[in-house]
Amino acid sequence: MHVTAVIFDWAGTTVDYGSLAPVRTLQKLFAGRGIDVSEEDARRDMGIDKKDHIRALLRAKNGRPPAEADVDAFFAEFIPMQMECLAQYSAVIPGVADTVRQLRARGIKIGSTTGYTRPMLDLLLANAATQGYTPDCALCPEDAGAGRPWPWMCYLNAIRLQTYPMHTMVKIGDTVSDIEEGLNAGMWTVAVARTGNMIGLAQRELAALPAAEQAARLDTARRKLREAGAHYVIDGVADVYPLLDRIEERLAKGERP
């Protein structure tokens, strides 16, 4: 039995090293309304539908469920701010395009899911295409009726890619919600530690840290992702190819995610 498809996340996994765009935009959005949101707060629910993310932040700040009118107002203001920010943070992460070519040469189809809206995803798709990365299927929460941790985007990827069964598919992402999404869909989950949300630094910022601090941050990120249930944890997408042999060996033995 072979791996039939790999479903990638976007920010922090295939583009935007450090997953900076959503954090910067959320902090700016809330600051404009006199509310301080720390980077830790902004990253806590990263990966979920952006409207749900705003709702979660408002609830955490107010200590009670927010009025939907407030959520709608924040989200309406968030959209153009995020679109503007995405243009600055849409660089494809090193190694992604080459890895995708390797996967396709192996007969594996390439899907993707995100917490961004369709216009945001379309902007990322256009920019990523100029850098050599174009998935076969790219879905957002509005395409499937709900975002992470629900498995619907993964199921819809399987339908559009015509890949089956779900346990022959692999979900790759950098957040807890990515892992939950993959597990809920019955897929193997691979978490990305170095390039994503758990460390949250641009490549040059991470490289500028002392080696000991880099190692400590990476160890913490790996631990949190394992604790969230990831089957495997890697530094970045470029490290995933050898894992496919291990997953296929487990499948051949009758193991399932």
Number of C-alpha atoms within 10 A of each C-alpha: 13 17 24 22 25 27 26 25 24 28 32 31 28 30 23 25 28 26 29 23 22 24 22 15 21 26 17 18 22 17 12 10 9 9 13 14 19 11 14 12 17 19 21 16 18 23 31 23 21 22 19 18 21 24 21 20 22 21 14 13 15 10 9 10 13 17 11 10 9 13 18 14 10 19 20 12 11 20 19 13 18 20 19 13 16 22 14 11 18 24 18 24 24 16 13 21 21 13 17 22 15 13 20 13 10 12 13 18 23 23 26 23 28 25 28 26 18 16 12 19 20 15 14 24 18 13 19 20 13 11 15 13 21 19 17 13 17 24 24 23 21 14 14 16 10 17 26 26 20 21 20 21 29 29 18 18 24 22 11 13 16 12 17 14 12 20 22 21 28 26 27 31 33 34 30 25 21 31 28 21 27 31 22 15 23 21 26 23 26 28 30 30 30 29 29 28 27 26 23 23 19 17 15 9 10 18 11 10 11 9 10 9 12 15 12 11 17 18 14 14 25 23 14 16 23 17 11 16 17 26 17 17 24 19 18 25 27 17 14 20 13 9 14 15 13 11 24 16 14 14 17 12 10 9 11 14 19
